[in-house]
Amino acid sequence: MKSLGNFPDPFIAEIAGQPDALRRAAAAAIRQDAALSEAATVATRRTLLFAGMGSSYDSCYPAVSDLAEAGVPALMLDAAELLHFRLAILGPEDLLVLVSQSGESAETVAVAQALRSRRQPPTIVSITNGLGNALSELADVALDTDAGEETGPSTMTFAASLVLLAALVRSITGVAGASIAGSAELAATSVERLVEQEDLPPRLAAWHGGRATTVILGRGAARAAAEMGALTLKEAVGIGVESLQAAQFRHGPLELAGPDLAAIVIATEPETAELDLGLAADLCRLGAAVLVIGATDAGLSGVETVAIGALDRLLAPAASIVPVQLLAWTLAAAHGRTPGTYVHAKKVTTRE
């Protein structure tokens, strides 16, 4: 991390701060083991639903995917859809996990308020950065990610949310919350290695080449990094980016392929890695600039690769998002923007 100098702006400082945020979150999970166990007990009853907005919503993909693999039915909905159209699916025996980094996101807080007005609400678990917020006060079980202060697009808070969600999943599936510490350390080390590669940001910018269209593709837990990556590029750079489930890309969007397309394929899910690499190779043959982010070097001719190592699928997005964050940081300056600052939006969205 020191190779990047004295951090010329807060955004790169927060990107480089993610390893320590992962470690803090793991320690926080261990401290909150009793609360995690309490939530896990309720999770075995009936409906288990995860909800949030923006990056908080994106962080739920690994949890839902991992629970499904363990045979535990779980759903995820963005909080606005849940609030206005689907609250009726939740009853008093259900568990709702609401993720909001600030604990003040308008729709997420409104969901908790609406359910609290019921005579028999479901059990509400909140996952927030700190506990002095509206959502934590409305929750039955309030969990703290201990991500630390953050001013730019979500970096440390996204990573820390992944850790607390992973700890909750491990509690539900019968693995002690403390076991997440080793996985978090591996993810933290991977992020450190990526940030310390001084040539990586300019290499990624040269790969992108200012192409008119950018897509980020992923499956399963990797969708967290794909969706979050697209959001980060929009927030930090102000360019149009589309995130899609990788298989969906062949169903029409493949027509985007060509010299004007930059495609990032996040191929970290073992079940579909071969399919994802096949898509990357096809896109390269069609003339697109292709970047593969995977556990190991993709070994594809003409395709740029960033390897993050073999990581717990619940935390792999914390590392696989880093090349996209570094690309966003580099492109922001090229687009005349101060990295990590907002032009129209705000860090916390407090109105719908």
MIBA-582628 format. One record per residue (C-alpha): residue number from 0; chain; x, y, z. Coordinates in nm, 2 decimals, always signed. Layout:
% MIBA-582628
+-----+------+--------+--------+--------+
: pos : unit :     c1 :     c2 :     c3 :
+-----+------+--------+--------+--------+
: NUM :    A :      X :      Y :      Z :
...
+-----+------+--------+--------+--------+
END
This chain:
% MIBA-582628
+-----+------+--------+--------+--------+
: pos : unit :     c1 :     c2 :     c3 :
+-----+------+--------+--------+--------+
:   0 :    A :  +0.00 :  +0.00 :  +0.00 :
:   1 :    A :  +0.29 :  +0.24 :  +0.07 :
:   2 :    A :  +0.39 :  +0.21 :  -0.30 :
:   3 :    A :  +0.10 :  +0.43 :  -0.39 :
:   4 :    A :  +0.25 :  +0.71 :  -0.18 :
:   5 :    A :  +0.08 :  +0.93 :  +0.07 :
:   6 :    A :  -0.27 :  +0.87 :  -0.08 :
:   7 :    A :  -0.34 :  +1.18 :  -0.29 :
:   8 :    A :  -0.71 :  +1.16 :  -0.22 :
:   9 :    A :  -0.95 :  +1.00 :  +0.03 :
:  10 :    A :  -1.09 :  +0.75 :  -0.23 :
:  11 :    A :  -0.76 :  +0.56 :  -0.28 :
:  12 :    A :  -0.70 :  +0.58 :  +0.10 :
:  13 :    A :  -1.03 :  +0.41 :  +0.16 :
:  14 :    A :  -0.96 :  +0.15 :  -0.11 :
:  15 :    A :  -0.63 :  +0.08 :  +0.07 :
:  16 :    A :  -0.80 :  +0.07 :  +0.40 :
:  17 :    A :  -1.01 :  -0.23 :  +0.31 :
:  18 :    A :  -0.78 :  -0.50 :  +0.45 :
:  19 :    A :  -0.79 :  -0.34 :  +0.80 :
:  20 :    A :  -1.17 :  -0.30 :  +0.76 :
:  21 :    A :  -1.20 :  -0.67 :  +0.69 :
:  22 :    A :  -1.00 :  -0.75 :  +1.00 :
:  23 :    A :  -1.20 :  -0.52 :  +1.22 :
:  24 :    A :  -1.52 :  -0.67 :  +1.09 :
:  25 :    A :  -1.40 :  -1.02 :  +1.17 :
:  26 :    A :  -1.31 :  -0.91 :  +1.52 :
:  27 :    A :  -1.65 :  -0.75 :  +1.55 :
:  28 :    A :  -1.82 :  -1.07 :  +1.44 :
:  29 :    A :  -1.64 :  -1.26 :  +1.71 :
:  30 :    A :  -1.74 :  -1.01 :  +1.98 :
:  31 :    A :  -2.10 :  -1.03 :  +1.86 :
:  32 :    A :  -2.12 :  -1.41 :  +1.85 :
:  33 :    A :  -2.41 :  -1.42 :  +2.10 :
:  34 :    A :  -2.62 :  -1.19 :  +1.88 :
:  35 :    A :  -2.53 :  -1.39 :  +1.57 :
:  36 :    A :  -2.65 :  -1.71 :  +1.74 :
:  37 :    A :  -2.97 :  -1.54 :  +1.84 :
:  38 :    A :  -3.04 :  -1.44 :  +1.48 :
:  39 :    A :  -2.95 :  -1.79 :  +1.36 :
:  40 :    A :  -3.21 :  -1.95 :  +1.59 :
:  41 :    A :  -3.49 :  -1.74 :  +1.43 :
:  42 :    A :  -3.36 :  -1.81 :  +1.08 :
:  43 :    A :  -3.45 :  -2.18 :  +1.10 :
:  44 :    A :  -3.83 :  -2.10 :  +1.14 :
:  45 :    A :  -3.97 :  -2.00 :  +0.81 :
:  46 :    A :  -3.89 :  -1.72 :  +0.55 :
:  47 :    A :  -3.54 :  -1.58 :  +0.56 :
:  48 :    A :  -3.51 :  -1.25 :  +0.37 :
:  49 :    A :  -3.22 :  -1.02 :  +0.30 :
:  50 :    A :  -3.28 :  -0.66 :  +0.19 :
:  51 :    A :  -3.10 :  -0.33 :  +0.14 :
:  52 :    A :  -3.03 :  -0.06 :  -0.12 :
:  53 :    A :  -2.73 :  +0.01 :  -0.34 :
:  54 :    A :  -2.41 :  -0.15 :  -0.22 :
:  55 :    A :  -2.58 :  -0.28 :  +0.09 :
:  56 :    A :  -2.82 :  -0.48 :  -0.13 :
:  57 :    A :  -2.53 :  -0.60 :  -0.35 :
:  58 :    A :  -2.35 :  -0.74 :  -0.04 :
:  59 :    A :  -2.63 :  -0.99 :  +0.01 :
:  60 :    A :  -2.56 :  -1.20 :  -0.30 :
:  61 :    A :  -2.29 :  -1.42 :  -0.14 :
:  62 :    A :  -2.50 :  -1.49 :  +0.17 :
:  63 :    A :  -2.81 :  -1.60 :  -0.03 :
:  64 :    A :  -2.59 :  -1.81 :  -0.26 :
:  65 :    A :  -2.40 :  -1.98 :  +0.02 :
:  66 :    A :  -2.72 :  -2.05 :  +0.22 :
:  67 :    A :  -2.88 :  -2.21 :  -0.09 :
:  68 :    A :  -2.58 :  -2.44 :  -0.14 :
:  69 :    A :  -2.63 :  -2.55 :  +0.22 :
:  70 :    A :  -2.99 :  -2.62 :  +0.16 :
:  71 :    A :  -3.13 :  -2.32 :  +0.35 :
:  72 :    A :  -3.39 :  -2.13 :  +0.15 :
:  73 :    A :  -3.32 :  -1.76 :  +0.15 :
:  74 :    A :  -3.44 :  -1.46 :  -0.06 :
:  75 :    A :  -3.31 :  -1.12 :  -0.13 :
:  76 :    A :  -3.51 :  -0.81 :  -0.24 :
:  77 :    A :  -3.42 :  -0.45 :  -0.27 :
:  78 :    A :  -3.58 :  -0.26 :  +0.02 :
:  79 :    A :  -3.79 :  -0.03 :  -0.21 :
:  80 :    A :  -3.96 :  -0.32 :  -0.38 :
:  81 :    A :  -4.01 :  -0.49 :  -0.04 :
:  82 :    A :  -4.15 :  -0.17 :  +0.11 :
:  83 :    A :  -4.41 :  -0.09 :  -0.16 :
:  84 :    A :  -4.51 :  -0.43 :  -0.30 :
:  85 :    A :  -4.40 :  -0.73 :  -0.10 :
:  86 :    A :  -4.42 :  -0.67 :  +0.28 :
:  87 :    A :  -4.71 :  -0.91 :  +0.30 :
:  88 :    A :  -4.48 :  -1.21 :  +0.25 :
:  89 :    A :  -4.33 :  -1.15 :  +0.60 :
:  90 :    A :  -4.50 :  -1.29 :  +0.90 :
:  91 :    A :  -4.42 :  -1.31 :  +1.28 :
:  92 :    A :  -4.22 :  -1.63 :  +1.24 :
:  93 :    A :  -3.99 :  -1.49 :  +0.97 :
:  94 :    A :  -3.64 :  -1.33 :  +0.98 :
:  95 :    A :  -3.56 :  -1.01 :  +0.79 :
:  96 :    A :  -3.19 :  -0.91 :  +0.76 :
:  97 :    A :  -3.17 :  -0.54 :  +0.67 :
:  98 :    A :  -2.83 :  -0.41 :  +0.55 :
:  99 :    A :  -2.75 :  -0.04 :  +0.55 :
: 100 :    A :  -2.40 :  +0.09 :  +0.59 :
: 101 :    A :  -2.52 :  +0.42 :  +0.74 :
: 102 :    A :  -2.83 :  +0.28 :  +0.90 :
: 103 :    A :  -3.02 :  +0.58 :  +0.76 :
: 104 :    A :  -3.11 :  +0.47 :  +0.40 :
: 105 :    A :  -3.46 :  +0.59 :  +0.34 :
: 106 :    A :  -3.62 :  +0.28 :  +0.21 :
: 107 :    A :  -3.45 :  +0.04 :  +0.44 :
: 108 :    A :  -3.55 :  +0.24 :  +0.75 :
: 109 :    A :  -3.90 :  +0.27 :  +0.62 :
: 110 :    A :  -3.93 :  -0.11 :  +0.59 :
: 111 :    A :  -3.83 :  -0.15 :  +0.95 :
: 112 :    A :  -4.07 :  +0.13 :  +1.06 :
: 113 :    A :  -4.36 :  -0.03 :  +0.86 :
: 114 :    A :  -4.30 :  -0.37 :  +1.02 :
: 115 :    A :  -4.26 :  -0.23 :  +1.37 :
: 116 :    A :  -4.61 :  -0.08 :  +1.34 :
: 117 :    A :  -4.75 :  -0.43 :  +1.32 :
: 118 :    A :  -4.88 :  -0.61 :  +1.63 :
: 119 :    A :  -4.67 :  -0.91 :  +1.54 :
: 120 :    A :  -4.37 :  -0.81 :  +1.33 :
: 121 :    A :  -4.11 :  -1.05 :  +1.20 :
: 122 :    A :  -3.77 :  -1.06 :  +1.37 :
: 123 :    A :  -3.55 :  -0.78 :  +1.23 :
: 124 :    A :  -3.17 :  -0.81 :  +1.22 :
: 125 :    A :  -2.98 :  -0.49 :  +1.12 :
: 126 :    A :  -2.62 :  -0.48 :  +0.98 :
: 127 :    A :  -2.48 :  -0.13 :  +0.99 :
: 128 :    A :  -2.15 :  +0.06 :  +1.04 :
: 129 :    A :  -2.19 :  +0.15 :  +1.40 :
: 130 :    A :  -2.50 :  +0.13 :  +1.61 :
: 131 :    A :  -2.60 :  +0.49 :  +1.66 :
: 132 :    A :  -2.85 :  +0.51 :  +1.38 :
: 133 :    A :  -3.22 :  +0.47 :  +1.31 :
: 134 :    A :  -3.21 :  +0.12 :  +1.17 :
: 135 :    A :  -3.02 :  -0.03 :  +1.46 :
: 136 :    A :  -3.28 :  +0.12 :  +1.70 :
: 137 :    A :  -3.56 :  -0.05 :  +1.52 :
: 138 :    A :  -3.39 :  -0.39 :  +1.50 :
: 139 :    A :  -3.44 :  -0.68 :  +1.74 :
: 140 :    A :  -3.07 :  -0.78 :  +1.68 :
: 141 :    A :  -2.83 :  -0.50 :  +1.58 :
: 142 :    A :  -2.50 :  -0.60 :  +1.44 :
: 143 :    A :  -2.20 :  -0.36 :  +1.39 :
: 144 :    A :  -1.96 :  -0.40 :  +1.10 :
: 145 :    A :  -1.70 :  -0.16 :  +1.26 :
: 146 :    A :  -1.60 :  -0.06 :  +0.91 :
: 147 :    A :  -1.48 :  +0.29 :  +1.02 :
: 148 :    A :  -1.53 :  +0.63 :  +0.88 :
: 149 :    A :  -1.58 :  +0.65 :  +0.50 :
: 150 :    A :  -1.66 :  +0.95 :  +0.28 :
: 151 :    A :  -1.64 :  +0.82 :  -0.08 :
: 152 :    A :  -1.82 :  +0.54 :  -0.27 :
: 153 :    A :  -1.85 :  +0.23 :  -0.07 :
: 154 :    A :  -1.53 :  +0.04 :  -0.02 :
: 155 :    A :  -1.45 :  -0.04 :  +0.34 :
: 156 :    A :  -1.82 :  -0.06 :  +0.43 :
: 157 :    A :  -1.90 :  -0.30 :  +0.15 :
: 158 :    A :  -1.61 :  -0.53 :  +0.26 :
: 159 :    A :  -1.71 :  -0.52 :  +0.62 :
: 160 :    A :  -2.07 :  -0.59 :  +0.54 :
: 161 :    A :  -1.96 :  -0.90 :  +0.36 :
: 162 :    A :  -1.78 :  -1.02 :  +0.68 :
: 163 :    A :  -2.08 :  -0.98 :  +0.91 :
: 164 :    A :  -2.31 :  -1.14 :  +0.66 :
: 165 :    A :  -2.06 :  -1.43 :  +0.62 :
: 166 :    A :  -2.06 :  -1.47 :  +1.00 :
: 167 :    A :  -2.44 :  -1.48 :  +1.01 :
: 168 :    A :  -2.44 :  -1.74 :  +0.74 :
: 169 :    A :  -2.19 :  -1.95 :  +0.93 :
: 170 :    A :  -2.40 :  -1.93 :  +1.24 :
: 171 :    A :  -2.71 :  -2.03 :  +1.05 :
: 172 :    A :  -2.54 :  -2.33 :  +0.89 :
: 173 :    A :  -2.38 :  -2.44 :  +1.21 :
: 174 :    A :  -2.02 :  -2.31 :  +1.18 :
: 175 :    A :  -1.90 :  -2.09 :  +1.47 :
: 176 :    A :  -1.89 :  -1.72 :  +1.39 :
: 177 :    A :  -1.52 :  -1.70 :  +1.50 :
: 178 :    A :  -1.43 :  -1.93 :  +1.20 :
: 179 :    A :  -1.48 :  -1.63 :  +0.97 :
: 180 :    A :  -1.16 :  -1.47 :  +1.10 :
: 181 :    A :  -0.93 :  -1.70 :  +0.89 :
: 182 :    A :  -1.13 :  -1.63 :  +0.58 :
: 183 :    A :  -1.13 :  -1.26 :  +0.64 :
: 184 :    A :  -0.75 :  -1.26 :  +0.68 :
: 185 :    A :  -0.70 :  -1.44 :  +0.35 :
: 186 :    A :  -0.93 :  -1.18 :  +0.18 :
: 187 :    A :  -0.74 :  -0.90 :  +0.35 :
: 188 :    A :  -0.41 :  -1.03 :  +0.24 :
: 189 :    A :  -0.54 :  -1.06 :  -0.12 :
: 190 :    A :  -0.66 :  -0.70 :  -0.12 :
: 191 :    A :  -0.32 :  -0.59 :  +0.01 :
: 192 :    A :  -0.14 :  -0.77 :  -0.27 :
: 193 :    A :  -0.36 :  -0.60 :  -0.53 :
: 194 :    A :  -0.33 :  -0.25 :  -0.39 :
: 195 :    A :  +0.05 :  -0.29 :  -0.36 :
: 196 :    A :  +0.08 :  -0.35 :  -0.74 :
: 197 :    A :  +0.19 :  -0.01 :  -0.85 :
: 198 :    A :  +0.15 :  -0.09 :  -1.22 :
: 199 :    A :  -0.21 :  -0.23 :  -1.18 :
: 200 :    A :  -0.41 :  +0.10 :  -1.20 :
: 201 :    A :  -0.24 :  +0.23 :  -1.52 :
: 202 :    A :  -0.26 :  -0.12 :  -1.67 :
: 203 :    A :  -0.63 :  -0.14 :  -1.61 :
: 204 :    A :  -0.68 :  +0.21 :  -1.75 :
: 205 :    A :  -0.49 :  +0.12 :  -2.06 :
: 206 :    A :  -0.69 :  -0.20 :  -2.10 :
: 207 :    A :  -1.02 :  -0.01 :  -2.08 :
: 208 :    A :  -0.90 :  +0.25 :  -2.33 :
: 209 :    A :  -1.19 :  +0.48 :  -2.27 :
: 210 :    A :  -1.43 :  +0.25 :  -2.46 :
: 211 :    A :  -1.79 :  +0.37 :  -2.50 :
: 212 :    A :  -1.96 :  +0.07 :  -2.33 :
: 213 :    A :  -1.86 :  -0.11 :  -2.02 :
: 214 :    A :  -2.02 :  -0.43 :  -1.88 :
: 215 :    A :  -1.94 :  -0.63 :  -1.57 :
: 216 :    A :  -2.05 :  -0.99 :  -1.56 :
: 217 :    A :  -2.07 :  -1.24 :  -1.28 :
: 218 :    A :  -2.27 :  -1.53 :  -1.13 :
: 219 :    A :  -2.36 :  -1.65 :  -0.78 :
: 220 :    A :  -2.17 :  -1.47 :  -0.51 :
: 221 :    A :  -1.96 :  -1.30 :  -0.77 :
: 222 :    A :  -2.27 :  -1.09 :  -0.86 :
: 223 :    A :  -2.19 :  -0.88 :  -0.55 :
: 224 :    A :  -1.87 :  -0.76 :  -0.70 :
: 225 :    A :  -2.02 :  -0.72 :  -1.05 :
: 226 :    A :  -2.31 :  -0.51 :  -0.93 :
: 227 :    A :  -2.09 :  -0.32 :  -0.68 :
: 228 :    A :  -1.83 :  -0.26 :  -0.95 :
: 229 :    A :  -2.08 :  -0.11 :  -1.19 :
: 230 :    A :  -2.21 :  +0.11 :  -0.91 :
: 231 :    A :  -1.86 :  +0.23 :  -0.82 :
: 232 :    A :  -1.77 :  +0.32 :  -1.18 :
: 233 :    A :  -2.10 :  +0.52 :  -1.21 :
: 234 :    A :  -2.04 :  +0.70 :  -0.88 :
: 235 :    A :  -1.67 :  +0.77 :  -0.91 :
: 236 :    A :  -1.63 :  +0.82 :  -1.28 :
: 237 :    A :  -1.98 :  +0.92 :  -1.41 :
: 238 :    A :  -1.98 :  +0.67 :  -1.70 :
: 239 :    A :  -2.25 :  +0.44 :  -1.81 :
: 240 :    A :  -2.18 :  +0.08 :  -1.69 :
: 241 :    A :  -2.41 :  -0.22 :  -1.70 :
: 242 :    A :  -2.39 :  -0.52 :  -1.47 :
: 243 :    A :  -2.55 :  -0.85 :  -1.58 :
: 244 :    A :  -2.56 :  -1.21 :  -1.46 :
: 245 :    A :  -2.31 :  -1.37 :  -1.69 :
: 246 :    A :  -2.54 :  -1.62 :  -1.85 :
: 247 :    A :  -2.80 :  -1.34 :  -1.93 :
: 248 :    A :  -2.54 :  -1.17 :  -2.14 :
: 249 :    A :  -2.57 :  -1.42 :  -2.42 :
: 250 :    A :  -2.95 :  -1.36 :  -2.43 :
: 251 :    A :  -2.94 :  -1.04 :  -2.64 :
: 252 :    A :  -2.67 :  -0.82 :  -2.49 :
: 253 :    A :  -2.41 :  -1.02 :  -2.68 :
: 254 :    A :  -2.49 :  -0.78 :  -2.96 :
: 255 :    A :  -2.29 :  -0.52 :  -2.77 :
: 256 :    A :  -1.97 :  -0.72 :  -2.84 :
: 257 :    A :  -1.71 :  -0.54 :  -3.05 :
: 258 :    A :  -1.42 :  -0.30 :  -3.04 :
: 259 :    A :  -1.62 :  -0.04 :  -2.84 :
: 260 :    A :  -1.70 :  -0.28 :  -2.56 :
: 261 :    A :  -1.49 :  -0.33 :  -2.24 :
: 262 :    A :  -1.61 :  -0.64 :  -2.06 :
: 263 :    A :  -1.51 :  -0.74 :  -1.71 :
: 264 :    A :  -1.58 :  -1.11 :  -1.63 :
: 265 :    A :  -1.56 :  -1.20 :  -1.26 :
: 266 :    A :  -1.50 :  -1.58 :  -1.28 :
: 267 :    A :  -1.46 :  -1.67 :  -0.91 :
: 268 :    A :  -1.74 :  -1.92 :  -0.87 :
: 269 :    A :  -1.59 :  -2.28 :  -0.92 :
: 270 :    A :  -1.92 :  -2.42 :  -1.05 :
: 271 :    A :  -1.93 :  -2.18 :  -1.35 :
: 272 :    A :  -1.57 :  -2.08 :  -1.39 :
: 273 :    A :  -1.53 :  -2.28 :  -1.72 :
: 274 :    A :  -1.85 :  -2.12 :  -1.86 :
: 275 :    A :  -1.73 :  -1.77 :  -1.76 :
: 276 :    A :  -1.39 :  -1.82 :  -1.92 :
: 277 :    A :  -1.56 :  -1.95 :  -2.23 :
: 278 :    A :  -1.77 :  -1.63 :  -2.25 :
: 279 :    A :  -1.46 :  -1.42 :  -2.20 :
: 280 :    A :  -1.28 :  -1.60 :  -2.49 :
: 281 :    A :  -1.59 :  -1.55 :  -2.71 :
: 282 :    A :  -1.60 :  -1.18 :  -2.63 :
: 283 :    A :  -1.23 :  -1.14 :  -2.71 :
: 284 :    A :  -1.28 :  -1.32 :  -3.05 :
: 285 :    A :  -1.56 :  -1.07 :  -3.12 :
: 286 :    A :  -1.32 :  -0.78 :  -3.07 :
: 287 :    A :  -1.41 :  -0.66 :  -2.72 :
: 288 :    A :  -1.15 :  -0.57 :  -2.46 :
: 289 :    A :  -1.19 :  -0.83 :  -2.19 :
: 290 :    A :  -1.07 :  -0.84 :  -1.83 :
: 291 :    A :  -1.10 :  -1.16 :  -1.63 :
: 292 :    A :  -1.09 :  -1.14 :  -1.25 :
: 293 :    A :  -1.05 :  -1.49 :  -1.11 :
: 294 :    A :  -0.88 :  -1.71 :  -0.85 :
: 295 :    A :  -0.59 :  -1.78 :  -1.09 :
: 296 :    A :  -0.46 :  -1.65 :  -1.42 :
: 297 :    A :  -0.72 :  -1.72 :  -1.69 :
: 298 :    A :  -0.45 :  -1.82 :  -1.94 :
: 299 :    A :  -0.65 :  -1.68 :  -2.23 :
: 300 :    A :  -0.47 :  -1.52 :  -2.52 :
: 301 :    A :  -0.56 :  -1.15 :  -2.57 :
: 302 :    A :  -0.74 :  -1.13 :  -2.23 :
: 303 :    A :  -0.62 :  -0.92 :  -1.94 :
: 304 :    A :  -0.62 :  -1.11 :  -1.61 :
: 305 :    A :  -0.61 :  -1.02 :  -1.25 :
: 306 :    A :  -0.58 :  -1.32 :  -1.00 :
: 307 :    A :  -0.71 :  -1.28 :  -0.64 :
: 308 :    A :  -0.63 :  -1.63 :  -0.51 :
: 309 :    A :  -0.86 :  -1.90 :  -0.37 :
: 310 :    A :  -1.09 :  -1.73 :  -0.12 :
: 311 :    A :  -1.40 :  -1.82 :  +0.07 :
: 312 :    A :  -1.69 :  -1.75 :  -0.17 :
: 313 :    A :  -1.86 :  -1.54 :  +0.10 :
: 314 :    A :  -1.56 :  -1.30 :  +0.10 :
: 315 :    A :  -1.42 :  -1.33 :  -0.25 :
: 316 :    A :  -1.61 :  -1.02 :  -0.37 :
: 317 :    A :  -1.42 :  -0.81 :  -0.12 :
: 318 :    A :  -1.10 :  -0.89 :  -0.33 :
: 319 :    A :  -1.25 :  -0.92 :  -0.68 :
: 320 :    A :  -1.40 :  -0.57 :  -0.66 :
: 321 :    A :  -1.06 :  -0.41 :  -0.60 :
: 322 :    A :  -0.94 :  -0.41 :  -0.96 :
: 323 :    A :  -1.26 :  -0.23 :  -1.05 :
: 324 :    A :  -1.21 :  +0.02 :  -0.77 :
: 325 :    A :  -0.86 :  +0.09 :  -0.89 :
: 326 :    A :  -0.99 :  +0.13 :  -1.25 :
: 327 :    A :  -1.26 :  +0.38 :  -1.12 :
: 328 :    A :  -1.00 :  +0.57 :  -0.92 :
: 329 :    A :  -0.77 :  +0.60 :  -1.23 :
: 330 :    A :  -1.05 :  +0.69 :  -1.48 :
: 331 :    A :  -1.20 :  +0.95 :  -1.25 :
: 332 :    A :  -0.91 :  +1.18 :  -1.30 :
: 333 :    A :  -0.91 :  +1.11 :  -1.67 :
: 334 :    A :  -1.27 :  +1.23 :  -1.68 :
: 335 :    A :  -1.19 :  +1.55 :  -1.49 :
: 336 :    A :  -1.34 :  +1.43 :  -1.16 :
: 337 :    A :  -1.20 :  +1.44 :  -0.81 :
: 338 :    A :  -1.18 :  +1.07 :  -0.72 :
: 339 :    A :  -1.45 :  +0.97 :  -0.47 :
: 340 :    A :  -1.65 :  +1.28 :  -0.48 :
: 341 :    A :  -2.02 :  +1.31 :  -0.57 :
: 342 :    A :  -2.17 :  +1.55 :  -0.83 :
: 343 :    A :  -2.54 :  +1.48 :  -0.79 :
: 344 :    A :  -2.58 :  +1.20 :  -0.53 :
: 345 :    A :  -2.49 :  +1.20 :  -0.17 :
: 346 :    A :  -2.31 :  +0.94 :  +0.04 :
: 347 :    A :  -2.63 :  +0.85 :  +0.23 :
: 348 :    A :  -2.96 :  +0.85 :  +0.05 :
: 349 :    A :  -3.22 :  +0.97 :  +0.30 :
: 350 :    A :  -3.51 :  +1.03 :  +0.07 :
: 351 :    A :  -3.68 :  +0.81 :  -0.18 :
+-----+------+--------+--------+--------+
END
